[in-house]
Amino acid sequence: MSHRITEADCIACGQCQAVCPVDCISEQDDGKRVIAEDDCIDCGACASICPVDCIEQV
């Protein structure tokens, strides 16, 4: 399993990227973040820190 950021709800705060232990979250041109789902280890660190709860498990 992995996690996904719901782009419509992301506020581009970057907190998720800072806590990812495998560095699989990157910034898009609009400042929002995206998770490389193939590299995600499903630790949940990003989901637990997201202030708008826009990260879901897939």
Secondary structure, DSSP 4 states (H G I P E B T S, - for coil): --EEE-TTT-----HHHHH-TT--EEE-TTS-EEE-TTT-----HHHHH-TT--EEE-
